[in-house]
Amino acid sequence: MAVVDYHCEMDGGHQTFVAERTHKPYMESHHAIPIHLQGHFSYSLDVYANLICPCPVCHRKIHYGLRDERREMLYEIYEKRHECMAHSGLEIGKEEFADLILKE
């Protein structure tokens, strides 16, 4: 996961809180393609290329936000990660990526 200097990878301007344990801005880790979809892929989904670093608000929005907003976020994630994912054997098109995740 690229920590991105402890800034939200979805919106670098988002503020978060400082974590007691690390004394750094708190960020979360998110699998771009959820692990429970492993059966759709021959290669492991638990790889660096499949991780993004969102703030807590963006992380929740990816999971629970309005469908159209989630789709836009997934397109953005895809653009940031598709080349790295392909190098890890996770080859998938942008629409297929978004549709697979939104189908849940």
C-alpha positions in Angstrom: 0.0 0.0 0.0 1.3 3.4 -0.9 1.0 5.4 2.2 1.0 8.6 0.1 2.7 10.6 2.8 -0.4 9.9 5.1 -2.8 11.7 2.7 -6.0 10.2 1.4 -5.3 8.6 -2.0 -8.8 9.4 -3.1 -8.7 13.1 -2.1 -5.3 14.4 -0.8 -7.0 17.4 0.8 -9.1 15.3 3.2 -8.2 15.8 6.9 -8.1 12.9 9.3 -7.1 12.5 12.9 -3.7 11.6 14.4 -3.5 8.0 15.6 -2.3 7.6 19.2 -0.2 4.5 18.3 1.8 6.0 15.4 1.3 9.8 16.0 0.7 10.1 12.2 -2.5 10.9 10.3 -4.8 7.9 10.4 -5.4 6.2 7.0 -7.0 2.9 6.1 -6.2 0.1 3.7 -8.7 -1.0 1.1 -8.5 -3.8 -1.4 -9.5 -2.4 -4.8 -10.9 -5.8 -5.7 -12.4 -7.3 -2.5 -10.8 -10.5 -1.3 -14.1 -12.3 -1.3 -14.0 -12.1 -5.1 -10.8 -14.2 -5.2 -12.7 -17.0 -7.0 -12.9 -14.8 -10.1 -9.1 -14.5 -10.4 -6.2 -17.0 -10.9 -3.8 -14.7 -9.1 -3.9 -13.5 -5.5 -5.9 -10.4 -4.7 -3.9 -9.9 -1.5 -1.1 -8.0 -3.3 0.3 -4.4 -3.0 -1.1 -3.5 -6.5 -4.6 -4.2 -5.3 -4.4 -1.9 -2.3 -5.3 1.8 -1.9 -4.9 4.1 1.0 -8.1 6.1 1.7 -9.1 8.3 4.6 -11.8 6.8 6.8 -14.5 8.9 5.1 -13.5 7.8 1.6 -13.2 4.2 2.7 -16.8 4.2 4.0 -18.0 6.0 0.9 -16.4 3.3 -1.3 -18.4 0.7 0.6 -21.7 2.5 1.5 -22.0 5.7 -0.7 -24.5 6.3 -3.4 -24.0 3.9 -6.3 -23.1 6.5 -8.9 -20.5 8.1 -6.6 -19.1 4.7 -5.8 -18.8 4.0 -9.5 -16.9 7.2 -10.1 -14.6 6.3 -7.2 -14.1 2.8 -8.7 -13.2 4.4 -12.1 -10.6 6.6 -10.3 -9.2 3.6 -8.4 -9.0 1.6 -11.7 -7.1 4.4 -13.4 -4.6 4.6 -10.6 -4.1 0.8 -10.3 -4.9 -1.1 -13.5 -1.4 -1.2 -14.8 0.1 -2.4 -11.5 -2.8 -4.9 -11.1 -2.1 -6.2 -14.6 1.6 -6.7 -13.7 0.3 -8.8 -10.8 -1.8 -11.0 -13.1 -5.1 -9.1 -12.2 -6.2 -8.1 -15.7 -9.6 -6.6 -15.9 -11.3 -3.9 -17.9 -12.6 -0.7 -16.3 -16.4 -1.4 -16.7 -15.9 -5.1 -15.6 -14.0 -3.9 -12.6 -16.7 -1.5 -11.5 -19.6 -3.8 -12.3 -18.0 -6.8 -10.4 -17.6 -4.7 -7.3 -21.0 -2.9 -7.5 -22.8 -6.2 -8.1 -22.3 -7.1 -4.4 
